[in-house]
């Protein structure tokens, strides 16, 4: 969800923050899938359909619980299995420890382990934010596994080219965040918590949706050490040449008012992928599945039908 490397200054622990629905968390059930020496927590909703849809959440360093802010997934799960998982080092998966490998290659291998556990040779794959980058990388390495690919408000194919526009829209908020950085660098977890809270409020088109998201019970967590490890690795790659090789149906979508990843980033991704479909959610920021769930579901269902 948040791609900025500034999170690398946080202490190596999970930071909880107020932003999600406890009812979704309480209803959650899942299983453990092994990927090498790492255990991954995998949640399944729904039971029908020929192919599962795997949803890969953003970060790096968030567990998957924040995506349960939306009803869209349960609607999609009426016709198929919808799969979520906690990426290594987050949530109920193996905790990050000093020296633990956490690279793009590891993340691709983990996603492949999740796919293999489902018993389906092909999957429909959807990634949001950092998850969009991960699904692009996975699809480049495992094109045979992709039936449909959905890239939602994704980071750029070259990680450092991701276009953040916070400074143009929210200069006051960024100044408040900068005030936390010294304390964060010294390991002040409360300052880190306040910074995350400040950041989350910048993701929305509609203030009412922002307030709804921010007022829910404590339940989602951010693991800055995972963010730090991946930011150090992702700078090595450029997925642009790989996207040109895609030969499976691909949807690229963005919220019109995404401040976290400017829609120009999505447009560039779309133009790199032959035959891709481009969709804009006109009343959304970074989380269109939360701000426009009905339109989001309709767009996904229409895309999967072809």
Secondary structure as UniProt FT lines:
FT   HELIX           5..9
FT   STRAND          14..18
FT   HELIX           22..26
FT   STRAND          30..35
FT   TURN            36..37
FT   STRAND          38..45
FT   STRAND          53..56
FT   TURN            59..61
FT   HELIX           64..69
FT   HELIX           72..76
FT   TURN            77..78
FT   STRAND          82..85
FT   TURN            91..92
FT   TURN            98..99
FT   HELIX           104..117
FT   TURN            118..119
FT   STRAND          123..128
FT   HELIX           130..141
FT   HELIX           143..145
FT   STRAND          146..152
FT   HELIX           159..161
FT   HELIX           166..169
FT   HELIX           171..185
FT   TURN            186..187
FT   HELIX           189..200
FT   TURN            201..202
FT   HELIX           207..215
FT   STRAND          218..223
FT   HELIX           224..234
FT   TURN            235..236
FT   HELIX           240..243
FT   TURN            244..245
FT   STRAND          249..255
FT   TURN            256..257
FT   HELIX           263..272
FT   TURN            274..275
FT   STRAND          277..281
FT   TURN            282..283
FT   HELIX           288..291
FT   HELIX           293..304
//
